[in-house]
Amino acid sequence: MLKYGMNDEIRAAVSARLEAKRMTRSDLARAIGKTPQAITRALNSGKDGGGQVPGIWEAILAALDLKLTAELDTGE
């Protein structure tokens, strides 16, 4: 079953990238034309579908020069 949400690992990567770029969540919000509250909902696994793909996550990843990839879980 596919799950179209963001997990903690992806949220951590986004947070690390923000820190590396010396950006705040407010900076990111301005860069993608969203409110700081929308960024917080997305990064904190908030309500209103903040963690869904596409939507806000497409813009967040693009603004931070990140891309989402999928790997086959072989169960090893």
C-alpha positions as protocol buffer text, in pm:
chain_id: "A"
residue {
  index: 1
  type: MET
  ca { x: 0 y: 0 z: 0 }
}
residue {
  index: 2
  type: LEU
  ca { x: 132 y: 344 z: -90 }
}
residue {
  index: 3
  type: LYS
  ca { x: 113 y: 618 z: 165 }
}
residue {
  index: 4
  type: TYR
  ca { x: 113 y: 975 z: 33 }
}
residue {
  index: 5
  type: GLY
  ca { x: 247 y: 1157 z: 333 }
}
residue {
  index: 6
  type: MET
  ca { x: 574 y: 1281 z: 467 }
}
residue {
  index: 7
  type: ASN
  ca { x: 761 y: 1086 z: 729 }
}
residue {
  index: 8
  type: ASP
  ca { x: 992 y: 1202 z: 1007 }
}
residue {
  index: 9
  type: GLU
  ca { x: 1305 y: 1128 z: 802 }
}
residue {
  index: 10
  type: ILE
  ca { x: 1194 y: 1364 z: 525 }
}
residue {
  index: 11
  type: ARG
  ca { x: 1092 y: 1631 z: 773 }
}
residue {
  index: 12
  type: ALA
  ca { x: 1435 y: 1602 z: 939 }
}
residue {
  index: 13
  type: ALA
  ca { x: 1607 y: 1639 z: 600 }
}
residue {
  index: 14
  type: VAL
  ca { x: 1406 y: 1953 z: 528 }
}
residue {
  index: 15
  type: SER
  ca { x: 1489 y: 2096 z: 870 }
}
residue {
  index: 16
  type: ALA
  ca { x: 1859 y: 2020 z: 820 }
}
residue {
  index: 17
  type: ARG
  ca { x: 1850 y: 2186 z: 478 }
}
residue {
  index: 18
  type: LEU
  ca { x: 1685 y: 2495 z: 624 }
}
residue {
  index: 19
  type: GLU
  ca { x: 1963 y: 2515 z: 880 }
}
residue {
  index: 20
  type: ALA
  ca { x: 2234 y: 2462 z: 617 }
}
residue {
  index: 21
  type: LYS
  ca { x: 2087 y: 2741 z: 405 }
}
residue {
  index: 22
  type: ARG
  ca { x: 2047 y: 2957 z: 718 }
}
residue {
  index: 23
  type: MET
  ca { x: 1678 y: 2994 z: 647 }
}
residue {
  index: 24
  type: THR
  ca { x: 1395 y: 3017 z: 895 }
}
residue {
  index: 25
  type: ARG
  ca { x: 1053 y: 2867 z: 841 }
}
residue {
  index: 26
  type: SER
  ca { x: 931 y: 3222 z: 781 }
}
residue {
  index: 27
  type: ASP
  ca { x: 1197 y: 3268 z: 511 }
}
residue {
  index: 28
  type: LEU
  ca { x: 1080 y: 2947 z: 347 }
}
residue {
  index: 29
  type: ALA
  ca { x: 717 y: 3058 z: 368 }
}
residue {
  index: 30
  type: ARG
  ca { x: 799 y: 3385 z: 191 }
}
residue {
  index: 31
  type: ALA
  ca { x: 1002 y: 3198 z: -73 }
}
residue {
  index: 32
  type: ILE
  ca { x: 708 y: 2976 z: -168 }
}
residue {
  index: 33
  type: GLY
  ca { x: 423 y: 3218 z: -110 }
}
residue {
  index: 34
  type: LYS
  ca { x: 275 y: 3038 z: 189 }
}
residue {
  index: 35
  type: THR
  ca { x: 212 y: 3142 z: 547 }
}
residue {
  index: 36
  type: PRO
  ca { x: 453 y: 3047 z: 825 }
}
residue {
  index: 37
  type: GLN
  ca { x: 164 y: 2854 z: 979 }
}
residue {
  index: 38
  type: ALA
  ca { x: 134 y: 2637 z: 667 }
}
residue {
  index: 39
  type: ILE
  ca { x: 505 y: 2555 z: 686 }
}
residue {
  index: 40
  type: THR
  ca { x: 475 y: 2467 z: 1054 }
}
residue {
  index: 41
  type: ARG
  ca { x: 177 y: 2239 z: 985 }
}
residue {
  index: 42
  type: ALA
  ca { x: 370 y: 2061 z: 711 }
}
residue {
  index: 43
  type: LEU
  ca { x: 690 y: 2020 z: 910 }
}
residue {
  index: 44
  type: ASN
  ca { x: 512 y: 1921 z: 1229 }
}
residue {
  index: 45
  type: SER
  ca { x: 280 y: 1669 z: 1059 }
}
residue {
  index: 46
  type: GLY
  ca { x: -8 y: 1902 z: 1118 }
}
residue {
  index: 47
  type: LYS
  ca { x: -374 y: 1901 z: 1040 }
}
residue {
  index: 48
  type: ASP
  ca { x: -539 y: 2007 z: 714 }
}
residue {
  index: 49
  type: GLY
  ca { x: -329 y: 1770 z: 504 }
}
residue {
  index: 50
  type: GLY
  ca { x: -10 y: 1968 z: 559 }
}
residue {
  index: 51
  type: GLY
  ca { x: 200 y: 1662 z: 499 }
}
residue {
  index: 52
  type: GLN
  ca { x: 41 y: 1548 z: 176 }
}
residue {
  index: 53
  type: VAL
  ca { x: 210 y: 1529 z: -162 }
}
residue {
  index: 54
  type: PRO
  ca { x: 177 y: 1722 z: -385 }
}
residue {
  index: 55
  type: GLY
  ca { x: 74 y: 2054 z: -246 }
}
residue {
  index: 56
  type: ILE
  ca { x: 293 y: 2242 z: -9 }
}
residue {
  index: 57
  type: TRP
  ca { x: 561 y: 1971 z: -9 }
}
residue {
  index: 58
  type: GLU
  ca { x: 634 y: 2016 z: -379 }
}
residue {
  index: 59
  type: ALA
  ca { x: 703 y: 2385 z: -317 }
}
residue {
  index: 60
  type: ILE
  ca { x: 910 y: 2320 z: -2 }
}
residue {
  index: 61
  type: LEU
  ca { x: 1134 y: 2067 z: -174 }
}
residue {
  index: 62
  type: ALA
  ca { x: 1182 y: 2288 z: -480 }
}
residue {
  index: 63
  type: ALA
  ca { x: 1269 y: 2594 z: -271 }
}
residue {
  index: 64
  type: LEU
  ca { x: 1534 y: 2397 z: -84 }
}
residue {
  index: 65
  type: ASP
  ca { x: 1677 y: 2225 z: -392 }
}
residue {
  index: 66
  type: LEU
  ca { x: 1569 y: 1884 z: -263 }
}
residue {
  index: 67
  type: LYS
  ca { x: 1396 y: 1602 z: -445 }
}
residue {
  index: 68
  type: LEU
  ca { x: 1187 y: 1319 z: -315 }
}
residue {
  index: 69
  type: THR
  ca { x: 1292 y: 971 z: -422 }
}
residue {
  index: 70
  type: ALA
  ca { x: 1152 y: 628 z: -349 }
}
residue {
  index: 71
  type: GLU
  ca { x: 1349 y: 314 z: -277 }
}
residue {
  index: 72
  type: LEU
  ca { x: 1228 y: -43 z: -283 }
}
residue {
  index: 73
  type: ASP
  ca { x: 1215 y: -186 z: 68 }
}
residue {
  index: 74
  type: THR
  ca { x: 1352 y: -534 z: 29 }
}
residue {
  index: 75
  type: GLY
  ca { x: 1297 y: -615 z: 395 }
}
residue {
  index: 76
  type: GLU
  ca { x: 1663 y: -684 z: 458 }
}
